[in-house]
Structure formats: C-alpha cells, structure tokens
Amino acid sequence: MSNLAKPATRRGLLKLAIMLGVGSQALLFSGNWRTALGTARASVGDVSSWPEMQYRTLGRTGFRASRLVFGAGAALSRGQAVDLLEPALDAGVNVFDVGTSRYYGDAEMHLGRFAKKHRDKIFLISKAYAGVNIKAGEEVSVEQAREGARIWTALMDESLEKLGMDHVDAYYCFSHNNVSLLKSDELQSAFLKAKAAGKVTHWGVSTHENAEKVLLAAAETGLIDLAQIAITPAGWYDWNAKAVQAGTPDMASLRPVLDTAREAGIGLIGMKAARHLAGRGVMDVLDFDKQKTFDGHYSEAFMKSGLNAFQRSYAYVLEHGLDCVNADSQTFQHLFENFTAAATAHTHFG
C-alpha cells in the first residue's frame, strides 16, 4: 500500500490538526510561508527541515557552541517550555543556560531532568548573584567581598542541588555591575575553590548594567572564560530602563571593546538583543514603529533578508562581534525563528 493510501490514524490526524493550526498562526504573524512551515513542523517535534546550525569556539573553553543558546530561565520557570528542549537539541542547539531558583523558580529543576539524559552532548550553564548591596561605581570592602563570595558559593551549591548535578560547565556571577567586586581576591578565590572541588569548570559573568567596564575588568582577571552581555545593534541595553542605554555607542563602534575581551580568551554571548523591540506590554508588541528601532543600523540588502525585526537583531549582533546569542524561546514559533536567525546569520553579511 502506498503512503498516500494508508488510512489516517488518530495520532496522525491530531498531528496534522496541530500543524495546520500552528502553521496558520505563524503565517498570520510572520507573513512568510517558510517560517510558517518550519513552525508547524516543530509543533509536532519535526526539525528536519530547519537550517543547519552554525558553531563557534567559546574562547578558551574550547567548546564548539551552537550560535543559539537556549535561554532556559524564564522559559522553564514554571515548566512551560519543557517540550522545546528535545527539539532544540535535535536541531543542533548544544548550550543551555539557566539560573538560580531564587530568580527563576523551578527552571533549574526542569532543565536538570533534561540535562541528565544528555550530559555528554551539552554545555550546561547556571548563575547566581554575588549578593552584595553595592552600587556599580563603588569600591568593595574586604568584608563585602567576603560576603559576596559566601553568597555566590552557597547559591552555586543550591543550583547544583536543584539541577541534580555535581558539576556544571560554567557558573556565572549573575547580573553583575561592580568592577571592584569582580576583581576582588575573595570572589576569585571562591571560584577557584569551586573549580578545585569539581563543581564547575569555567567562570563567567552576565551583565546588563555598567557592561563595558565589567567586560573589560573580566578580561583583566585572566580567570573569566565567558561573558554574557546585554547588547543590541544600537549598543548596550539597559535592563533597568528596559531600553537601549542612553548615550551608548552603537554596536559597530563597540567592536574594539568586544575584541579586547575576545583577545583575553573570553567567549562572548549576547542577551537582550531584541528585548527593546518587544517593549513592556501588549501595546508595545503591537507597536510596529518600535520594531523599526534598529533598522537604521542595517544595510538595504539585510533589510531584504526575509528575517523579521527580532531575527534581524539576533543575526546582526552575531555577525558584529559575538560568538553566540542567548534567546528566550517559550513557543515552537519563537524557537524556530530564533534558531533560523542564529543558523543563517553568516549568510547575510560579507
């Protein structure tokens, strides 16, 4: 009997119905039938038609990382995107990033269940605050540095427990803004002790405030292997303002800063590259003028790439100084669009 003549099964009809529904919605929002088809197939776990993922070596870690990092914090905080993990891995994503349960709820627990099954295939990252009440430009005291190191170490232990792991590939200082704390002997010693104990291999920092100074300080330490920075085509992103940082140079002008970090052996991962376009609420999502914010940084040819505004942001930052981009994917459509942007970024720039 030919495939066309086979009777439809209930499961087959259900998959078809899901694909038709998801595909129609994707076509409505994207206006692109290829995006719609890819999203529809992904909705039933089929990633066979997705583009081939590209990889970059993450600084001195030596790890060949997918250019898309699966941002699992918000996506898994309530378990809402657990069904995206296996398709992402099948498609070629091999870096999964999460964070302390004090901020991301049950995300580490949900990611840990997945990570245990695929531990030899993925690069696993988590992070926590070095929780000291100190402003970005202040000098840290020895007592504050000791307290920050103690808190960070305790939260790392808690993360390992939540993940059900005894080791992560990298553990970051989360949402870090203070140079003197990052360069303190106490915090650096905390990392070295954790590494010696086999809890972590690489130290990293994530920052979306005072990012340029933090990144350059990270380069000076000689210990930090990874930096996750909030950056957009228009320059640094300010998480507190939920907008592009006032007075920031654009990303092209920041290239020397990024290159300094890379020359120091730091792998560079972008975050919040498209967050400004989404805004803060429903009305911002429907504000199509807001989604044009970065268009002035793009060439005419890139504007004709077929990528939507969010995808253009990811592709641009990847091709202007970053190794990878961390993207929040909470639906199959988002995962497919983010994946496509990362996988094809290199094709849009000479």
C-alpha positions in Angstrom: 0.0 0.0 0.0 1.4 3.4 -0.9 1.8 6.1 1.8 -1.0 8.0 0.2 -3.3 5.1 0.5 -2.6 4.4 4.2 -5.6 5.0 6.4 -5.2 8.0 8.7 -4.6 7.2 12.4 -6.0 9.2 15.3 -2.4 10.3 16.2 -1.7 11.2 12.6 -4.8 13.3 12.4 -4.0 15.0 15.6 -0.5 15.9 14.4 -2.0 17.2 11.2 -4.5 19.4 13.0 -1.8 20.8 15.3 0.4 21.6 12.3 -2.4 23.3 10.4 -3.4 25.4 13.4 0.2 26.4 14.4 1.2 26.9 10.8 -1.7 29.2 10.1 -1.0 31.3 13.2 2.7 31.5 12.2 1.8 32.6 8.7 -0.5 35.3 10.1 2.2 36.8 12.3 5.3 36.3 10.1 3.8 36.6 6.6 6.4 34.1 5.5 5.4 30.6 4.4 8.8 29.1 5.1 8.6 30.3 8.7 5.1 29.0 9.0 6.1 25.6 7.6 9.0 25.3 9.9 7.0 26.4 12.9 4.2 23.9 12.0 6.7 21.0 11.7 8.3 22.0 15.0 5.0 21.9 16.8 5.0 18.1 16.3 8.7 17.8 17.0 9.9 17.7 13.4 13.0 19.8 13.0 14.3 18.0 9.9 13.7 21.0 7.6 15.4 23.5 9.8 18.7 25.1 8.5 22.0 23.7 9.7 23.1 25.2 12.9 26.5 27.0 12.9 29.0 26.7 15.7 31.8 28.9 17.2 34.5 28.1 19.8 33.7 29.8 23.1 37.0 31.4 23.9 39.5 29.4 25.9 36.7 26.9 27.0 37.5 25.2 23.6 33.8 24.2 23.4 32.3 24.3 19.9 29.0 26.0 20.8 25.8 26.4 18.8 25.3 30.1 17.9 22.0 29.9 19.6 22.0 29.4 23.4 18.7 28.1 24.8 17.8 30.6 27.5 16.0 28.3 29.9 15.5 30.7 32.9 12.2 32.4 32.1 11.2 29.7 29.6 11.3 26.9 32.2 10.5 28.8 35.4 7.1 27.2 35.5 7.8 24.3 33.2 6.0 26.0 30.3 8.6 25.3 27.6 10.0 21.8 28.7 8.7 20.4 25.4 11.1 22.6 23.4 14.3 21.1 24.9 14.4 17.9 22.9 13.6 19.6 19.6 16.2 22.2 20.2 18.8 19.6 20.9 17.8 17.5 17.9 18.1 20.6 15.7 21.7 21.3 16.9 21.5 23.5 20.0 24.1 22.4 22.5 24.3 25.2 25.0 21.7 25.5 27.7 21.7 28.4 30.2 19.6 28.7 33.3 19.9 30.4 36.7 19.3 30.4 40.4 15.9 29.3 41.7 15.8 32.5 43.8 15.1 34.3 40.5 13.9 31.6 38.0 11.7 29.4 40.1 11.7 25.8 39.0 13.8 26.3 35.9 16.9 24.5 37.2 14.9 21.5 38.3 13.2 21.2 34.9 16.4 21.7 32.9 18.2 19.2 35.2 15.9 16.4 34.2 16.7 17.0 30.6 20.4 17.6 31.1 20.9 14.3 32.9 19.8 12.4 29.8 22.2 14.4 27.5 25.0 15.4 29.8 27.7 14.4 27.3 26.1 16.3 24.5 25.5 19.8 26.1 27.3 22.7 27.7 25.4 23.5 30.9 25.5 27.0 32.4 23.8 28.4 35.6 24.4 31.5 37.5 23.7 33.4 40.7 24.2 36.8 42.4 27.3 37.7 44.4 24.7 39.4 46.6 26.3 42.5 48.0 24.4 45.8 48.3 26.9 47.9 46.5 26.4 50.3 43.6 28.2 49.9 40.2 30.8 52.5 40.8 31.6 51.9 44.5 34.7 50.2 45.8 34.0 47.0 47.6 35.4 46.4 51.1 37.1 43.2 52.2 34.1 42.4 54.3 31.6 43.0 51.5 33.7 40.9 49.1 33.8 38.0 51.6 30.1 38.2 52.0 29.6 38.3 48.2 31.8 35.3 47.7 29.9 33.4 50.5 26.5 34.1 49.0 27.6 33.2 45.5 29.1 29.9 46.7 26.0 29.0 48.7 23.8 29.7 45.7 26.0 27.6 43.4 25.6 24.7 45.8 21.9 25.3 45.8 21.9 25.3 42.0 23.7 22.0 41.8 21.1 20.5 44.1 18.2 21.9 42.1 19.8 20.6 38.8 20.5 17.2 40.4 24.1 17.6 39.3 27.5 17.6 41.0 29.1 19.7 38.2 28.2 22.4 35.7 30.4 23.5 32.8 30.1 27.2 33.7 28.7 29.2 36.6 28.3 33.0 36.3 28.1 36.0 38.5 24.6 36.9 37.6 23.5 40.5 36.8 26.9 41.8 37.8 27.7 45.5 37.7 30.6 46.2 40.1 34.2 46.0 38.8 35.9 46.0 42.2 33.9 43.1 43.5 34.6 41.1 40.3 38.3 41.7 40.6 38.4 41.0 44.4 40.6 38.2 45.7 37.7 36.9 47.7 35.4 36.3 44.8 38.1 35.0 42.6 39.2 32.6 45.3 35.6 31.4 45.7 35.6 30.4 42.0 39.0 28.6 42.2 37.8 26.7 45.3 34.7 25.6 43.5 36.7 24.5 40.5 39.1 22.6 42.6 36.2 20.8 44.2 34.9 19.7 40.8 31.7 21.8 40.9 32.5 24.0 37.9 35.0 24.2 35.1 34.6 27.8 33.8 33.8 31.1 35.5 31.6 33.6 33.8 29.8 36.9 34.2 26.5 38.2 33.0 25.8 41.9 32.9 23.3 44.5 31.7 24.5 47.5 33.8 27.9 49.1 33.6 28.6 46.4 31.0 31.6 47.9 29.2 33.6 48.4 32.4 32.6 44.9 33.7 33.6 43.3 30.4 37.0 45.0 30.4 37.5 44.1 34.1 36.6 40.4 33.2 39.3 40.5 30.6 41.9 41.7 33.1 41.2 38.9 35.6 42.5 36.2 33.4 40.1 33.8 35.1 36.8 34.6 33.4 36.1 32.5 30.4 32.6 33.6 29.4 30.7 36.9 29.4 27.0 37.2 28.7 26.3 40.9 27.8 23.1 42.8 27.1 23.8 44.3 23.7 21.7 45.4 20.7 22.5 46.6 17.2 22.2 50.2 18.7 24.6 49.5 21.6 24.3 48.5 25.2 20.9 47.5 26.6 19.9 48.9 30.0 17.8 46.4 31.9 16.7 48.9 34.5 15.2 51.2 31.9 14.1 48.3 29.6 15.6 50.3 26.7 18.8 50.9 24.8 21.2 52.6 27.2 21.1 56.4 26.8 24.2 57.7 25.1 25.6 54.3 24.2 27.8 54.0 21.1 26.2 51.6 18.5 27.4 48.0 18.4 29.7 48.6 15.4 31.5 51.3 17.5 31.8 48.9 20.4 33.7 46.3 18.4 37.1 47.3 19.9 35.7 46.6 23.4 34.4 43.2 22.3 37.7 42.4 20.6 39.6 43.2 23.8 37.6 40.6 25.7 37.9 38.0 22.9 41.7 38.5 22.8 41.7 37.8 26.5 40.2 34.4 25.8 36.6 35.2 26.7 33.7 33.7 24.8 31.1 36.3 24.1 27.4 35.6 24.4 24.7 38.2 23.7 21.4 38.6 25.5 18.5 41.0 25.3 19.4 41.7 21.7 15.8 42.1 20.7 14.2 42.8 24.1 13.8 46.5 23.3 11.6 45.7 20.3 9.2 43.7 22.5 8.6 46.5 24.9 6.9 46.1 28.2 3.3 45.2 27.4 0.7 44.2 24.8 0.6 47.7 23.2 4.3 47.7 22.7 4.1 44.3 21.0 1.7 45.8 18.5 3.8 48.9 18.1 5.4 48.2 14.7 7.2 51.5 14.7 9.1 50.3 17.9 10.1 47.2 15.9 11.8 49.5 13.4 14.2 50.9 16.1 17.3 49.2 14.8 16.6 49.4 11.1 18.8 52.4 10.6 21.8 50.2 11.5 21.1 47.8 8.7 22.0 47.7 5.1 19.4 47.8 2.4 20.3 44.2 1.4 19.9 43.0 5.0 16.5 44.6 5.3 15.5 42.4 2.3 16.8 39.2 4.0 13.3 38.0 4.9 14.0 37.9 8.6 11.6 39.7 10.9 12.7 42.5 13.2 13.6 40.2 16.1 15.5 37.9 13.9 17.4 40.7 12.4 18.6 41.8 15.8 19.9 38.4 16.6 21.6 37.9 13.3 23.2 41.4 13.4 24.8 41.0 16.9 26.1 37.6 16.0 27.9 39.0 12.9 29.3 42.1 14.7 31.4 40.6 17.5 29.5 37.9 19.4 30.1 34.1 19.4 26.5 33.2 20.4 23.2 34.7 21.3 21.0 33.7 24.3 17.4 33.8 23.3 14.2 33.2 25.3 12.1 30.6 23.4 8.7 29.9 25.0 6.9 28.6 21.9 7.8 26.5 19.0 7.4 29.5 16.7 9.9 31.5 18.8 12.3 28.6 18.9 12.2 28.2 15.1 12.6 31.9 14.4 15.5 32.3 16.9 17.1 29.1 15.6 16.8 30.3 12.0 18.3 33.7 12.8 21.3 32.1 14.5 21.8 29.4 11.9 21.7 31.8 8.9 23.3 34.9 10.3 26.6 34.3 8.5 24.8 34.2 5.1 23.6 37.9 5.4 26.9 39.6 5.9 30.1 39.6 3.8 
